[in-house]
């Protein structure tokens, strides 16, 4: 399946309410990302910290086309794609 703009929009609409989370932890950095499909958009929340004492972060944004494409490509097996070609 090619993830054209139209196909991405259909997948997002068909998977309203889908949620998943990823985590990464390295030597001086840790991050958890929460992904939610809502309103036909992919919302991302990133929470984590670095080795600096005041470096905690908690950011939220709507994914751009590239981030959405990458997310859908990596999670295609867990998303509902019934009837989408």
N, CA, C and O atoms as a printed pandas DataFrame, in Angstrom:
     atom_number atom_name residue_name chain_id  residue_number  x_coord  y_coord  z_coord
0              1         N          UNK        A               1    0.852   -1.167    0.000
1              2        CA          UNK        A               1    0.000    0.000    0.000
2              3         C          UNK        A               1    0.903    1.236    0.000
3              4         O          UNK        A               1    1.792    1.373    0.840
4              5         N          UNK        A               2    0.659    2.119   -0.946
5              6        CA          UNK        A               2    1.387    3.389   -0.983
6              7         C          UNK        A               2    0.700    4.379   -0.063
7              8         O          UNK        A               2   -0.521    4.534   -0.113
8              9         N          UNK        A               3    1.465    5.040    0.766
9             10        CA          UNK        A               3    0.910    5.981    1.734
10            11         C          UNK        A               3    0.828    7.392    1.135
11            12         O          UNK        A               3    1.512    8.319    1.571
12            13         N          UNK        A               4   -0.026    7.515    0.128
13            14        CA          UNK        A               4   -0.254    8.828   -0.466
14            15         C          UNK        A               4   -1.022    9.690    0.529
15            16         O          UNK        A               4   -1.509    9.186    1.541
16            17         N          UNK        A               5   -1.131   10.963    0.252
17            18        CA          UNK        A               5   -1.846   11.870    1.147
18            19         C          UNK        A               5   -3.284   11.393    1.366
19            20         O          UNK        A               5   -3.776   11.415    2.494
20            21         N          UNK        A               6   -3.954   10.965    0.304
21            22        CA          UNK        A               6   -5.342   10.490    0.411
22            23         C          UNK        A               6   -5.430    9.246    1.282
23            24         O          UNK        A               6   -6.326    9.140    2.119
24            25         N          UNK        A               7   -4.515    8.308    1.094
25            26        CA          UNK        A               7   -4.500    7.076    1.885
26            27         C          UNK        A               7   -4.218    7.398    3.347
27            28         O          UNK        A               7   -4.859    6.836    4.235
28            29         N          UNK        A               8   -3.266    8.297    3.613
29            30        CA          UNK        A               8   -2.971    8.686    4.997
30            31         C          UNK        A               8   -4.198    9.285    5.668
31            32         O          UNK        A               8   -4.496    8.965    6.818
32            33         N          UNK        A               9   -4.911   10.154    4.955
33            34        CA          UNK        A               9   -6.123   10.767    5.514
34            35         C          UNK        A               9   -7.176    9.718    5.842
35            36         O          UNK        A               9   -7.819    9.791    6.889
36            37         N          UNK        A              10   -7.359    8.737    4.953
37            38        CA          UNK        A              10   -8.341    7.672    5.194
38            39         C          UNK        A              10   -7.962    6.834    6.412
39            40         O          UNK        A              10   -8.813    6.500    7.236
40            41         N          UNK        A              11   -6.678    6.499    6.518
41            42        CA          UNK        A              11   -6.223    5.701    7.665
42            43         C          UNK        A              11   -6.446    6.465    8.966
43            44         O          UNK        A              11   -6.905    5.887    9.951
44            45         N          UNK        A              12   -6.125    7.759    8.980
45            46        CA          UNK        A              12   -6.331    8.562   10.188
46            47         C          UNK        A              12   -7.810    8.625   10.557
47            48         O          UNK        A              12   -8.160    8.490   11.730
48            49         N          UNK        A              13   -8.682    8.828    9.570
49            50        CA          UNK        A              13  -10.123    8.887    9.836
50            51         C          UNK        A              13  -10.630    7.553   10.371
51            52         O          UNK        A              13  -11.457    7.525   11.283
52            53         N          UNK        A              14  -10.146    6.456    9.815
53            54        CA          UNK        A              14  -10.615    5.120   10.173
54            55         C          UNK        A              14  -10.083    4.665   11.537
55            56         O          UNK        A              14  -10.617    3.722   12.120
56            57         N          UNK        A              15   -9.053    5.315   12.043
57            58        CA          UNK        A              15   -8.435    4.899   13.307
58            59         C          UNK        A              15   -8.586    5.953   14.393
59            60         O          UNK        A              15   -7.720    6.079   15.259
60            61         N          UNK        A              16   -9.660    6.696   14.356
61            62        CA          UNK        A              16   -9.961    7.718   15.365
62            63         C          UNK        A              16   -9.874    7.109   16.765
63            64         O          UNK        A              16  -10.471    6.065   17.028
64            65         N          UNK        A              17   -9.137    7.758   17.655
65            66        CA          UNK        A              17   -9.016    7.285   19.028
66            67         C          UNK        A              17   -7.861    6.326   19.269
67            68         O          UNK        A              17   -7.616    5.936   20.411
68            69         N          UNK        A              18   -7.147    5.938   18.218
69            70        CA          UNK        A              18   -5.998    5.035   18.373
70            71         C          UNK        A              18   -4.911    5.711   19.201
71            72         O          UNK        A              18   -4.604    6.885   18.994
72            73         N          UNK        A              19   -4.332    4.965   20.137
73            74        CA          UNK        A              19   -3.260    5.490   20.990
74            75         C          UNK        A              19   -2.149    4.461   21.091
75            76         O          UNK        A              19   -2.398    3.257   21.130
76            77         N          UNK        A              20   -0.927    4.952   21.131
77            78        CA          UNK        A              20    0.226    4.090   21.363
78            79         C          UNK        A              20    1.334    4.935   21.985
79            80         O          UNK        A              20    1.270    6.165   21.987
80            81         N          UNK        A              21    2.340    4.260   22.506
81            82        CA          UNK        A              21    3.415    4.959   23.209
82            83         C          UNK        A              21    4.751    4.292   22.890
83            84         O          UNK        A              21    4.826    3.073   22.735
84            85         N          UNK        A              22    5.803    5.106   22.795
85            86        CA          UNK        A              22    7.154    4.590   22.639
86            87         C          UNK        A              22    8.038    5.203   23.718
87            88         O          UNK        A              22    7.731    6.271   24.247
88            89         N          UNK        A              23    9.124    4.532   24.039
89            90        CA          UNK        A              23   10.073    5.039   25.029
90            91         C          UNK        A              23   11.486    4.852   24.525
91            92         O          UNK        A              23   11.785    3.899   23.806
92            93         N          UNK        A              24   12.346    5.770   24.909
93            94        CA          UNK        A              24   13.763    5.676   24.592
94            95         C          UNK        A              24   14.548    6.130   25.815
95            96         O          UNK        A              24   14.188    7.108   26.471
96            97         N          UNK        A              25   15.613    5.416   26.110
97            98        CA          UNK        A              25   16.471    5.803   27.214
98            99         C          UNK        A              25   17.921    5.559   26.811
99           100         O          UNK        A              25   18.306    4.448   26.446
100          101         N          UNK        A              26   18.705    6.617   26.886
101          102        CA          UNK        A              26   20.124    6.523   26.573
102          103         C          UNK        A              26   20.939    6.988   27.762
103          104         O          UNK        A              26   20.406    7.151   28.859
104          105         N          UNK        A              27   22.224    7.201   27.553
105          106        CA          UNK        A              27   23.116    7.574   28.642
106          107         C          UNK        A              27   22.718    8.899   29.299
107          108         O          UNK        A              27   22.678    8.984   30.526
108          109         N          UNK        A              28   22.428    9.917   28.517
109          110        CA          UNK        A              28   22.106   11.239   29.065
110          111         C          UNK        A              28   20.754   11.764   28.608
111          112         O          UNK        A              28   20.515   12.971   28.639
112          113         N          UNK        A              29   19.868   10.869   28.183
113          114        CA          UNK        A              29   18.592   11.318   27.625
114          115         C          UNK        A              29   17.552   10.221   27.778
115          116         O          UNK        A              29   17.841    9.045   27.561
116          117         N          UNK        A              30   16.343   10.611   28.153
117          118        CA          UNK        A              30   15.226    9.664   28.141
118          119         C          UNK        A              30   13.985   10.405   27.655
119          120         O          UNK        A              30   13.804   11.593   27.920
120          121         N          UNK        A              31   13.136    9.670   26.936
121          122        CA          UNK        A              31   11.939   10.279   26.354
122          123         C          UNK        A              31   10.847    9.235   26.204
123          124         O          UNK        A              31   11.112    8.087   25.849
124          125         N          UNK        A              32    9.618    9.645   26.478
125          126        CA          UNK        A              32    8.432    8.853   26.173
126          127         C          UNK        A              32    7.588    9.682   25.218
127          128         O          UNK        A              32    7.395   10.882   25.416
128          129         N          UNK        A              33    7.093    9.026   24.184
129          130        CA          UNK        A              33    6.213    9.706   23.239
130          131         C          UNK        A              33    4.871    9.007   23.226
131          132         O          UNK        A              33    4.791    7.783   23.114
132          133         N          UNK        A              34    3.810    9.803   23.341
133          134        CA          UNK        A              34    2.460    9.296   23.275
134          135         C          UNK        A              34    1.850    9.795   21.968
135          136         O          UNK        A              34    1.851   10.994   21.688
136          137         N          UNK        A              35    1.334    8.870   21.178
137          138        CA          UNK        A              35    0.729    9.189   19.890
138          139         C          UNK        A              35   -0.768    8.935   19.988
139          140         O          UNK        A              35   -1.197    7.887   20.469
140          141         N          UNK        A              36   -1.568    9.908   19.525
141          142        CA          UNK        A              36   -3.019    9.790   19.549
142          143         C          UNK        A              36   -3.574   10.283   18.222
143          144         O          UNK        A              36   -3.189   11.347   17.736
144          145         N          UNK        A              37   -4.481    9.506   17.636
145          146        CA          UNK        A              37   -5.165    9.954   16.421
146          147         C          UNK        A              37   -6.504   10.529   16.854
147          148         O          UNK        A              37   -7.330    9.843   17.456
148          149         N          UNK        A              38   -6.700   11.803   16.535
149          150        CA          UNK        A              38   -7.912   12.500   16.942
150          151         C          UNK        A              38   -8.244   13.586   15.921
151          152         O          UNK        A              38   -7.372   14.362   15.529
152          153         N          UNK        A              39   -9.499   13.639   15.495
153          154        CA          UNK        A              39   -9.921   14.668   14.562
154          155         C          UNK        A              39   -9.224   14.579   13.218
155          156         O          UNK        A              39   -9.039   15.597   12.550
156          157         N          UNK        A              40   -8.831   13.370   12.807
157          158        CA          UNK        A              40   -8.156   13.195   11.531
158          159         C          UNK        A              40   -6.706   13.647   11.538
159          160         O          UNK        A              40   -6.097   13.792   10.478
160          161         N          UNK        A              41   -6.151   13.869   12.709
161          162        CA          UNK        A              41   -4.760   14.321   12.846
162          163         C          UNK        A              41   -4.031   13.420   13.842
163          164         O          UNK        A              41   -4.642   12.795   14.709
164          165         N          UNK        A              42   -2.719   13.373   13.692
165          166        CA          UNK        A              42   -1.870   12.645   14.624
166          167         C          UNK        A              42   -1.304   13.643   15.621
167          168         O          UNK        A              42   -0.603   14.581   15.242
168          169         N          UNK        A              43   -1.610   13.436   16.899
169          170        CA          UNK        A              43   -1.105   14.307   17.953
170          171         C          UNK        A              43    0.028   13.578   18.669
171          172         O          UNK        A              43   -0.068   12.385   18.956
172          173         N          UNK        A              44    1.104   14.315   18.952
173          174        CA          UNK        A              44    2.269   13.730   19.604
174          175         C          UNK        A              44    2.553   14.503   20.885
175          176         O          UNK        A              44    2.544   15.734   20.898
176          177         N          UNK        A              45    2.806   13.763   21.962
177          178        CA          UNK        A              45    3.236   14.364   23.223
178          179         C          UNK        A              45    4.562   13.719   23.597
179          180         O          UNK        A              45    4.673   12.494   23.650
180          181         N          UNK        A              46    5.554   14.537   23.851
181          182        CA          UNK        A              46    6.891   14.074   24.187
182          183         C          UNK        A              46    7.246   14.543   25.592
183          184         O          UNK        A              46    7.216   15.739   25.883
184          185         N          UNK        A              47    7.583   13.585   26.467
185          186        CA          UNK        A              47    7.939   13.885   27.853
186          187         C          UNK        A              47    9.280   13.221   28.147
187          188         O          UNK        A              47    9.493   12.056   27.811
188          189         N          UNK        A              48   10.179   13.971   28.773
189          190        CA          UNK        A              48   11.467   13.365   29.094
190          191         C          UNK        A              48   12.400   14.330   29.779
191          192         O          UNK        A              48   11.995   15.386   30.267
192          193         N          UNK        A              49   13.677   13.940   29.806
193          194        CA          UNK        A              49   14.705   14.794   30.394
194          195         C          UNK        A              49   16.067   14.435   29.832
195          196         O          UNK        A              49   16.259   13.392   29.206
196          197         N          UNK        A              50   17.023   15.356   30.083
197          198        CA          UNK        A              50   18.404   15.126   29.691
198          199         C          UNK        A              50   19.262   15.146   30.949
199          200         O          UNK        A              50   18.731   15.187   32.059
200          201         N          UNK        A              51   20.560   15.118   30.791
201          202        CA          UNK        A              51   21.447   15.055   31.949
202          203         C          UNK        A              51   21.508   16.372   32.722
203          204         O          UNK        A              51   21.957   16.390   33.868
204          205         N          UNK        A              52   21.066   17.470   32.117
205          206        CA          UNK        A              52   21.063   18.746   32.833
206          207         C          UNK        A              52   19.998   18.725   33.914
207          208         O          UNK        A              52   18.928   18.151   33.711
208          209         N          UNK        A              53   20.266   19.335   35.055
209          210        CA          UNK        A              53   19.355   19.263   36.204
210          211         C          UNK        A              53   18.001   19.924   35.936
211          212         O          UNK        A              53   16.999   19.504   36.514
212          213         N          UNK        A              54   17.946   20.924   35.092
213          214        CA          UNK        A              54   16.677   21.621   34.825
214          215         C          UNK        A              54   16.173   21.341   33.409
215          216         O          UNK        A              54   15.554   22.205   32.787
216          217         N          UNK        A              55   16.430   20.169   32.913
217          218        CA          UNK        A              55   16.169   19.892   31.502
218          219         C          UNK        A              55   14.953   19.008   31.245
219          220         O          UNK        A              55   14.900   18.318   30.227
220          221         N          UNK        A              56   14.000   19.016   32.126
221          222        CA          UNK        A              56   12.772   18.252   31.883
222          223         C          UNK        A              56   11.952   18.952   30.805
223          224         O          UNK        A              56   11.938   20.180   30.718
224          225         N          UNK        A              57   11.273   18.156   29.989
225          226        CA          UNK        A              57   10.426   18.752   28.956
226          227         C          UNK        A              57    9.121   17.978   28.831
227          228         O          UNK        A              57    9.045   16.792   29.150
228          229         N          UNK        A              58    8.115   18.671   28.366
229          230        CA          UNK        A              58    6.784   18.115   28.143
230          231         C          UNK        A              58    6.174   18.932   27.008
231          232         O          UNK        A              58    5.613   20.005   27.234
232          233         N          UNK        A              59    6.289   18.417   25.790
233          234        CA          UNK        A              59    5.847   19.138   24.600
234          235         C          UNK        A              59    4.727   18.390   23.901
235          236         O          UNK        A              59    4.664   17.161   23.939
236          237         N          UNK        A              60    3.840   19.151   23.259
237          238        CA          UNK        A              60    2.739   18.576   22.482
238          239         C          UNK        A              60    2.645   19.294   21.160
239          240         O          UNK        A              60    2.819   20.511   21.096
240          241         N          UNK        A              61    2.362   18.534   20.074
241          242        CA          UNK        A              61    2.179   19.156   18.772
242          243         C          UNK        A              61    1.396   18.227   17.853
243          244         O          UNK        A              61    1.250   17.033   18.115
244          245         N          UNK        A              62    0.895   18.818   16.763
245          246        CA          UNK        A              62    0.232   18.063   15.698
246          247         C          UNK        A              62    1.321   17.664   14.711
247          248         O          UNK        A              62    2.103   18.510   14.276
248          249         N          UNK        A              63    1.379   16.391   14.356
249          250        CA          UNK        A              63    2.414   15.891   13.457
250          251         C          UNK        A              63    2.275   16.513   12.072
251          252         O          UNK        A              63    1.167   16.692   11.567
252          253         N          UNK        A              64    3.422   16.839   11.462
253          254        CA          UNK        A              64    3.406   17.322   10.085
254          255         C          UNK        A              64    3.294   16.110    9.151
255          256         O          UNK        A              64    3.228   14.972    9.615
256          257         N          UNK        A              65    3.273   16.357    7.842
257          258        CA          UNK        A              65    3.092   15.274    6.870
258          259         C          UNK        A              65    4.178   14.205    6.980
259          260         O          UNK        A              65    3.889   13.011    6.894
260          261         N          UNK        A              66    5.424   14.631    7.170
261          262        CA          UNK        A              66    6.530   13.671    7.253
262          263         C          UNK        A              66    6.423   12.802    8.506
263          264         O          UNK        A              66    6.607   11.587    8.433
264          265         N          UNK        A              67    6.129   13.415    9.651
265          266        CA          UNK        A              67    5.980   12.652   10.895
266          267         C          UNK        A              67    4.799   11.697   10.802
267          268         O          UNK        A              67    4.883   10.562   11.271
268          269         N          UNK        A              68    3.691   12.146   10.200
269          270        CA          UNK        A              68    2.511   11.298   10.040
270          271         C          UNK        A              68    2.832   10.111    9.152
271          272         O          UNK        A              68    2.479    8.978    9.478
272          273         N          UNK        A              69    3.495   10.358    8.034
273          274        CA          UNK        A              69    3.865    9.286    7.105
274          275         C          UNK        A              69    4.733    8.245    7.798
275          276         O          UNK        A              69    4.480    7.047    7.672
276          277         N          UNK        A              70    5.756    8.690    8.530
277          278        CA          UNK        A              70    6.664    7.786    9.225
278          279         C          UNK        A              70    5.914    6.963   10.273
279          280         O          UNK        A              70    6.124    5.755   10.386
280          281         N          UNK        A              71    5.032    7.625   11.046
281          282        CA          UNK        A              71    4.252    6.923   12.068
282          283         C          UNK        A              71    3.362    5.859   11.433
283          284         O          UNK        A              71    3.338    4.717   11.891
284          285         N          UNK        A              72    2.637    6.225   10.390
285          286        CA          UNK        A              72    1.735    5.271    9.744
286          287         C          UNK        A              72    2.514    4.109    9.136
287          288         O          UNK        A              72    2.090    2.958    9.247
288          289         N          UNK        A              73    3.637    4.390    8.500
289          290        CA          UNK        A              73    4.470    3.343    7.904
290          291         C          UNK        A              73    4.941    2.356    8.980
291          292         O          UNK        A              73    4.885    1.142    8.783
292          293         N          UNK        A              74    5.400    2.881   10.104
293          294        CA          UNK        A              74    5.927    2.026   11.179
294          295         C          UNK        A              74    4.844    1.275   11.938
295          296         O          UNK        A              74    5.137    0.261   12.570
296          297         N          UNK        A              75    3.597    1.746   11.893
297          298        CA          UNK        A              75    2.513    1.134   12.667
298          299         C          UNK        A              75    1.413    0.548   11.792
299          300         O          UNK        A              75    0.327    0.244   12.287
300          301         N          UNK        A              76    1.673    0.387   10.521
301          302        CA          UNK        A              76    0.651   -0.082    9.584
302          303         C          UNK        A              76    0.045   -1.419   10.000
303          304         O          UNK        A              76   -1.145   -1.651    9.788
304          305         N          UNK        A              77    0.847   -2.295   10.586
305          306        CA          UNK        A              77    0.361   -3.612   10.999
306          307         C          UNK        A              77   -0.614   -3.576   12.164
307          308         O          UNK        A              77   -1.379   -4.524   12.345
308          309         N          UNK        A              78   -0.611   -2.516   12.958
309          310        CA          UNK        A              78   -1.501   -2.434   14.122
310          311         C          UNK        A              78   -2.711   -1.536   13.867
311          312         O          UNK        A              78   -3.632   -1.483   14.682
312          313         N          UNK        A              79   -2.707   -0.835   12.742
313          314        CA          UNK        A              79   -3.827    0.073   12.430
314          315         C          UNK        A              79   -4.869   -0.639   11.580
315          316         O          UNK        A              79   -4.554   -1.596   10.873
316          317         N          UNK        A              80   -6.109   -0.169   11.651
317          318        CA          UNK        A              80   -7.199   -0.701   10.852
318          319         C          UNK        A              80   -7.112   -0.109    9.442
319          320         O          UNK        A              80   -7.315    1.091    9.256
320          321         N          UNK        A              81   -6.809   -0.951    8.454
321          322        CA          UNK        A              81   -6.729   -0.494    7.061
322          323         C          UNK        A              81   -7.757   -1.194    6.183
323          324         O          UNK        A              81   -7.616   -1.210    4.960
324          325         N          UNK        A              82   -8.780   -1.766    6.785
325          326        CA          UNK        A              82   -9.804   -2.483    6.028
326          327         C          UNK        A              82  -10.434   -1.569    4.979
327          328         O          UNK        A              82  -10.877   -0.464    5.292
328          329         N          UNK        A              83  -10.467   -2.035    3.750
329          330        CA          UNK        A              83  -11.123   -1.304    2.671
330          331         C          UNK        A              83  -10.305   -0.173    2.078
331          332         O          UNK        A              83  -10.789    0.533    1.194
332          333         N          UNK        A              84   -9.091    0.014    2.538
333          334        CA          UNK        A              84   -8.239    1.087    2.004
334          335         C          UNK        A              84   -7.222    0.451    1.058
335          336         O          UNK        A              84   -6.533   -0.505    1.413
336          337         N          UNK        A              85   -7.146    0.997   -0.135
337          338        CA          UNK        A              85   -6.202    0.455   -1.133
338          339         C          UNK        A              85   -5.150    1.468   -1.472
339          340         O          UNK        A              85   -4.271    1.195   -2.290
